[in-house]
Structure formats: C-alpha cells, structure tokens
Amino acid sequence: MGSSNPDYDVIIAGGGMAGLITAASIGHHSKGKARVLIVDRNRKDEPGRKTNNGWTCGDATSKRSLDYLADHIGIRYGSPELEHPVKGVYVYSPDRASKVLFEGEGYLFNRKLAPRRQVADARKFGTEFMFGATAERLTSDDGQITGVSGRKSDGSTFTYSAKVTIDATGSSSTLRRFMPIPSMIEKEIDPDDVVGTGRYILDFEPAADRKEFFDPDYCIIHLDQFLAPAGYCWVFPKGKKKVNIGLGVSHSGLARRNRRFGLNDNLQSLIDKYLADNPVIKSYSQPADDANSGNTKGNWQVPVRRHNDCMVANGFAVVGDSAWMPRPIDAGGISPAIYGGTILGKVVADALEAGDTSEVGLWKYNVEYMNTHGYPMASFEVLRRYLQTVTNDQINYGMKHFLSEEDVAAITERKHPEFNQARFMNPAMWLRILGQYSLARGLRYTVKKSASLVEINLSYPESPKGFSDWQKRLERELAETVEKFKPLDVVAA
C-alpha cells in the first residue's frame, strides 16, 4: 500500500511539545536510522509557538513525567527549559479554608525556551525541519495515509510522502477532521469538552505573606464556580517573585453564570479580576527579556475529555492535543504529551523495523498509552462533570468534611479518591451526610462509576478487532453520567 519509496519514514505535522518529543523518541528507538521530517508553521527562531499570543500554557508538569522521559529515551531536562521546582499542587476550596495536596513534586517549564532544547534533541537523531509551512491535508492511497500536502509561508505548495504520518497540530486539527480514509479515530470534539484558558506571566513584588494566594514552593489551584465556572483558577510560581497566574472556564458554564447573575464577563475580564483580587501579587510587570518577551499574556483552547478512544489508523497517528490528551480535571497537557510522544515514538520505530505501519502495526500505541497514563482519564472526565453540578458552598462543605487523608493520598498518586467519609454505612458520618445529602450521594456515585471506568480502560483491546465492543461499553457508562450530572443553572434564571 502507498509509495514503495516514500520521501520520509515519518512526517510529523506540528513542532510543539508532543511532536518534538515524538521525533526524539523515534530517533532514540530507531538509533537515528528513521528519516523524520517535522513540518511546522512557526519560524525557525520561534519553535513551539502555539498562538499569536506566544507559547501560552500553564507551564506546570510533574516530576514523574520528566523521570519517565529520562528513563525511556535518555533526555533529562534542566535549566533554562525548567524554570522553577515545586513540591506539589494545593487545591483550595472557594472559601480558602480547606486545601488538598493534589499532586506531588514537579516543575514549571519555560515554554518559550523549552522547544529550542527539544529541537536540538530531535536534530541529534537526524530529524529534518521544514519551518514556516502548514500541513493542510493528508494524502492517501488504497486505504493508507501516505503523507501530507500543504503550503509554505511564501505561498508555494508542497506534498511529501511517508510510511507514517503523525498529527501533532493541536486540538482543532484539520488533518484529523478531514481524514481521507475510514478509521476509528473520532474526528470532532464536543464544544462542552473544550475550555477557554488564559494567563499572565508576571514579575512582581510580594505585598503580603499569604500562602493561600502565592507560595513559591507550591502550585495553587483555586476552585470557584463564580470566578471560574466549570473550571478553576491558578497561581503557579516561576520563582520567588515571578508567577504564571490565570484561569480556565467552560464557555457554556460562563454563559450560564452570566445569565444567572445578569453579568457580561468574558475570559479576560475574569482573569483581570482574579489578578486584581490577589493580595500578594502587586507592583507587577510583564517581563521583557528574551526568555519571556512575546509570551506574557495570552489565551488558548484546551480539550478536557478523555483522550481519543482510538489514536491510530493505517499509516497515521494523533498525539498531544490533537489526540485530546490534556487531563480532564485540570487541563494539564505537558505530562500527557511527554508520555504520549515517548510511547508513540517507540511504537513507530518498532513498526518501521517490522515493516508494518498499518492500524494493526501501530495499535500498541493505544494499548501502551492507556495502560501507562490514560486509564484514569475517563473517570477524571466524570469527576469534572460532577464538579460542574455543585455550588461553592457544597465544595467548601465537601472539602472540609468528606476528604480523608486516604483520599488526599489517592489524589496525589493520580488515583481516584474513595470518599469513604461520605459512606452511608458509616454512622459516625450521618450528621455530616445529612448536612449535604445530595453531595454525599454524588461523591459515592462518582467513586463507583470511576472504578468501573478504570476497569473498562484497563481491559482495552489488544487489537482493532475488539475495539467496537469495548467502545460501546465505555460509551454506555459515560452516557449515564452525562444524563445524571447536569451542569448548574442549565435553565436561565
């Protein structure tokens, strides 16, 4: 199938974090033998730029994902691409009275400098780059993706062929949406599974010592259904006097909130209010040095559902935001890109070696990603839906009364909490449960549903043959939660 002598072994459309890590992983596992081309719309001196607003991102990732990268392809990041270490992530209740350690050690990336390092990592293995070029369409022959066609910044067109084409162009990818062959990859995302996010990067002089508003050792997430409806706010330290501060909202959640309170807020006005209300971050400015210029204010769209149920087709794969990999509960996309790119690179190198780049030959990527990083994502999707149904008062109550030390430990380990303190068989908890009966019921339902979703995901089919039955089973479980967890204020007040 396809060209017997293609221009490249692999073409990667998109030179962001997912695409660059995939290229390095292919190079590592093929020992530099694979001929890889990255097609990227950015200029050579601005690799990895995501939007006109720069390298817009929350910048945080876990130490465990960086260790995974180092262990599997020998790349260990340091300064300047890693800007600041943190000991964990604290999630605060809307009243700021309760906090939960949500994640362990991690780092804040400098997303402008990191791609320069990642381009160098890929080049070491012989990866070629075509900057200033946009991959617009996939080419195909006899049911196999055979490469890409597109346009360079000077208006000229190009077409290149490859044994494997990888889409790393982002969540609104036109390559995925207009696939010219039949496949099991989902092409469109529900608008309610996309959040609008925005942030500032600021230098500032601390005006107070209030650890619930800024802590140089911890990332902070603030839950607040009024300020960030169906989303959350964040204060991530990039130094003792430097911060990444912003928030994310669901578009429909914001519309419902505005209707209910007769307001006309948009994403930017909410971010500006959140910044103005922070008692620590005052006397601030947007840094203008090379490491930050052009990247200090921006917004972007992030998918927040489970990753694409199938991520491969004949001669084709999706990775990173193109595969909807960001974690549903917090929109974190760096760690999934690291895991996804690392795993995909090995699978592609093995497929090239075996001479089988069909859907079957690439299928192991689906299985390995699910078993390594993807298996809890459907349950996090359910937890996100559930959180959209509760009020600030309920979140305050639940974090104060229903979270045990075991729940906190589970959350830190990326497991779903059991919420045993909301168990109806626990007489000692009856008074608390009666105080928020519907909240306790919702938490228990979420726990049971999450356990069944994890079990389904860990039984992901080993080949395409079992996929249809598996997906139907997953969709049945998820459909019930969509019906049960209607967001707050669906009907205009």
N, C-alpha and C positions, 0 to 999 in steps of 0.2 A: 504494500500500500504506500502511496505517496512517492516522493522522489527517491531514487535509489542512491543519489549522491547529493544530499542537501547542502546548502551553504554552511550550515552550522549543525552541531549536535543538539544544542539547546538555544532557544531565544527566550529571554526574559523581558517582558514588557513591563516597564516600571522600575526605576532605580531608587526606590525608597528602602526603608529598613528591611522589609520582608524580601524584596528582590535581591538586594545586595548580600544578605545572609545566605539566601538560597544559592547564589552564584559561588560564594566561598565554600559552601558545603559540597556542592557538585565538584568543585576543584579539588577539595581535600580528598573526597572519597574516590575520585577518578585518577588521583595522583597527577592532576594537571593535564590529563590526556583529552578530556572533553573540550570541544570547541564551543565556547559560550559567548553569546552576544547579549548585552543589555541595551535595550532601546529606551531612552529616557528623554522626556520633553524639556528637562531643565538644561541650562547652560553648564558647560564643563566646570565653571568655577562656583556653581551653586548646586552641587549634587544633593539629592534627597529633599529638595524644597517641595512642600506639599501643596501650598496655595499661594496666591498673590500676597497673602499676609505673612509668608515665611514658612518656617518649619513647625507650624502650630501643633502643640502637643502638651499633655500634662507632664511629660518628661520622666515619670517615675517607672521603675521596674524593680523586680525582686532579685535578690542576690542569687536565689536558686536558679533562676532562668539564665543568669550570666555564668553560673557554675556549669549548667548543662551545656552551654555553648563551648566553654573551655574544655570540658571533658570529652565532648563528641567531635569537635573539629579543631581543637587546639588554639582557639582565638580567645585571648583574655584581654578584656578592655581595661583601660586605666585613664589617667589624665592625658589630654584635656577632654576626651569624649565623655568620661564620667566626671560630673562636676561636684557632687556632694553626696556623702553617705548618710543613710538614715537607719535608725534602729527598728523602725516599724511604722505602721499606719494606725492612727487612732480615729475611730468613728465616734462623733459626738451626737448626742440627742439634740433635738431642736432647742430645748431649754438649757443646753450646755451642762446639765447636771450629771449626766452619765456618759461614760466613754468606754469603748471596747477596742481592744487591740485586734485589728482586722488582718494584719499581715506582718510578717517578720522583717528581717533586715533587707535593705535594698539600696538603690542609688537613684539620684537624679541625673539624667543624661543632659548633655548639651546637644540638642538635636541639630543645631547648625554645624557643629564641628564633627559629630559622630559619623555622618556619611562620608566625610573626607577619609577618615580612617577605614571605613568599610569599603570604599572604592579601592583603596590601596590593598586591603586584604584580598579582594576579588582579583585584582590585577596580578598579584603574586602567582596566581594559578593560571594566568594567561587569558583571563576574561577580557573580551573586547567591549568597547563602549561606543555607542552612537548617541551623542548628546544632541539636544535641540531637535529631536524627532519624536513624533507621536505615532504610536501603533494604533491604527483606526479599525482594522478588520482582521479577522482570522482568515487564512486561506485553507482550503480543504480539498481532498481527493479521495473518492471511494470510502467515505465514512471516517476518514482520519484527518485530524488537523495537521496541516503541513507547513505552517508558518504564519507570517503576518505581512500585511501591507499597510502603508501609512504615508505620512507627509513630513518633510523636514521643514525647519523654520524658514528656509528660503523659498518655500512653496513647491519644491521638487518632490516627486513621489518615489517610494521605494517598495520593493517586495523581496523578502528573504524567506528561504525555506529552512526547516529544521525537523529533526526527529521528534523533539518535544518542544512545545511552546508553553510558557508559564505566564499566567496573568497575575501581575502584582501591581495593577494600576489603581487600586482603591475601590471603595465600596460601590461607587456608581459606575463601575467598569462597563464600557460599551462592548468590549471583547466578549465578556460573559453574556451580556444581554442579547447579543446578536450572533450567538454560536451557529455556524452553518451546518452542524451535524447533530443528529439526535444524541441526547445524553441524559444522564440522571442528575446533572448539576442544576440546582434551582437558579433561575436567571434573574428574578426580581425579588426585592425585599419589601415587606410591608412598611409603609411610611411610619407607622407607630413603633416600629422596631429600629428607628433611627433617632438619635438625639442631636440637638444642636449644642455645641460646646464652644466656649471662648475663654480666653485668659490674657492676663498681662504677665510680663516678666519685669520686675522692678528692683532697683536698688533703693534702700530706704534707711532711715534712722529709727530704731525702735523707740516708740513713745511711751511704752509701758511694758511690764513683765507679766504678761497674761498668757500662760502656756496653752490655754484653750483656743487662743486666736493665732498664735505663732510660736512654734517650738523648733529651734534649729536642729534638733535630734529626731524629730518625728514628722511624717506627713500627717496632715489633719484633713479629715472629711467631715463636713457639717451636713447632717440631714435636716431639711427644712422644706416642707411642702408648700409654704407660701413663697419663699425666695427662689426655690429651685423645684417647681412642681414636677413630680415623677422623675426627679434627677437628684443631684447633690451639688454642694459647693466644696471647694478645696483650697487649702493653703499648704503648698509644698515648699519646704526650704531648699534654696540652692546655695546657701551659705548663712552666716550669722546675720547678715544684713541684706540678703537677696532672696527673692521669693517668686514662685510661679503661683499666681492666685487667679481663680476663675470658677466657673460653674457650668453645669450641663442641664438642659431641660428637654423634656419631650414636647414637641410642637403642639400636639393636641392637648397635653396637660397644661401648657401655658395658656392656650386658648380658653380652656375650661376655667382656669383660675382667674383670668382677666374678666370673663363673663360674670363669674360669681361675685367678684368684688367691684365690678364696674371700672376696671383699670385698663390701661393701654400699654402695658410694659412689653418690651422686646428683650431679646437675649442680652444686648449690650447695656440696656438700662438696668437690668438686674445685676449684671457684673459690676457696673459702676456703683450701684447702691451697696452691694456686698463689700466692695473695697472701701467705700466711704465709711461704712459702719464698723470696720476693723479698728480697734483702739490701739493696736501695736504698730500697724503699717501706716506711718505718716511721713511727711517730708520725703516723698518718693520721687523717683525719676526713672525714665526708661533708659537703660544703659546703651551707649552708642559705640562701644568698642567692636572690633571685628568679630568677636565671639558671639555677639548679641544683636548687632545692628540689622534692621530689616526683619526682626523676629520677636519683637517685644509686645506686640498687640495683634491678636488675630482670633478668628473663629473657624470652626470646621464641623463637618457632619461625621458622626460615628455610629456604625451599626451596633445594636445591643441585643442581639438574639443569639441563640446557639450558632456555631459555625455551620456552613453549608453541609447538609447531610451527606452529600457526595461531592468530592473535590477533584475528581479526575474524569477524563474521557479519553478516547483514542488520541494519543499524541498531545494531550493537554492537561494542565492542572491549574488550580487557583490557589493563592496563598495570601496571608495577611488580610487587610481589609477587603480585598477582592473576594475572599472566602468568608467574610463576616466574622473574623476571628476574635475581635475585641471582647473582653469578658462582659457578659450582660449586666452584672451587678454594679460595675464601676467604670465601664468603657475603656479599661486598660488594654492597649493594643501592642505595647512593646514586647512583653513576655510571650504572648501568642505568636508574634512574628518571629521571635527567636526560636521557639520550639518548632513552629511550622516550617520555617525556612531550613532549619537544621535537618529535620526529618525528611522533608521533600528532597533536599539535595542528595541525601544518601540513597533514597529510593530511585531517583532519576539516574544516578551513577550506576546503580545495580541494574536497572532496566536497560541502559545503553550497553553495558557489558554483556547482558543476556540476549541482546538483540530483540527485545520485546517491549516496545513503548506503547502498547495498546492499553485500553482501560484495565484489562486484567493485569498487564505487566506493571502498571502504576498503582494498582489497588492497595498495596501495602501501606501507602501514604495515609489513606483513610483510616486504616486499622491502627497504625502506629500512633498517629496523632490523637485519635480517640482514646487509646489506652494510656497514653502518656500525659496528655494535658486536656483533652476535650471532653472527657466523660462527665465532669460535673456541670458543663455549661448549660444543658437543658434545665437542670434543677436551679441554677442561678437565674435563668430566664423566668422560671416560675416565681422565685423569690422576688425578682424585680417587679413582676406583675402584682404580686401580693402587696408589696410596699406602696404601690400606686393606689391601693384601696384604703389606706389608713391615714388618719389625721396626725398632726403634730402631737396632740395630746396623747393619742394612742401610742405613738413611737416613744414619747417620754415615759409612759407607763410601762410599756413592754421592755425597754432597755433597763429600767430600774428594777422591775420585779420578775421578769421571765428569763433573763440571761444568767446562766450559771457560769462558774469557772470552766466547766467542761465545754460549754457552748463556745466560750471565748477561745479555748484551746483548739477546738474543731475549726473555728473560723480561721484562726491563724495558720492552721495546717491545710487550708483550702478545702476543708470538708464542710458538709452542711451541718449546722448545729442541730441538736436533738430537741432543744427547748423542753427538757424534762420537767422544768418548773411550771410548765403550762399543762402538765398531765392532769387529767380529770380524776385519775385513780389516786392522786396524792392529797389526802385530807388536809395536810398542813398548808396546802396552797389554795384551798377552796375559797377563802375570803378574798385572796388576791384575784383569783379567776373570776369570782362574781363581780369584782370591780371592773373587769374588762372581759366579759364572757366571749363576745364575738372575736376579740383579739386572740384570746387563748385558743379558741376553736380554729381560727385561721392559721395560727402557728402550727398547731398539731397536724392540720391537713397538709400544710406545706411540707412538713417533715416527712410524712408518709408518702406524699407524691414524689418528693425529691429522691427518696430511697428507691422507688420503683423506676424512676427515670435513669438513675445511675446504673441500676441493674440492667436496664434495656441497653444503655450505651456500652456497657462492658461486654455485652453479647453482640457487638457489631459484627456483621457477616464477614467471613474471611475471603469471600469472593463476590463478584457482582450478582451471582445467581440468587443469593438470599436477601438482596437489598430491598426489593419491593415489599416483601412481607415485613421485614424489620422496620422500614419507614412507616408503614401503615400502623404498626403497633405504637411507635413513638408518637405519631400524629394524633392517634386516639387519646393517649394520655394527656398530650398538650392541649387538645381541643377542650377537654373538660375544664382545665384551669382557666382558659380564656373566657369560658362561659361563667365560671364561678367568680373570678376576680375582675369585676367591672371597675374601672377607674372611678375615683372620686368625681362627683359633680358632672356626670355624663350629661345630664339634662341641665340646661341653662337655668339659673335661679331666677 
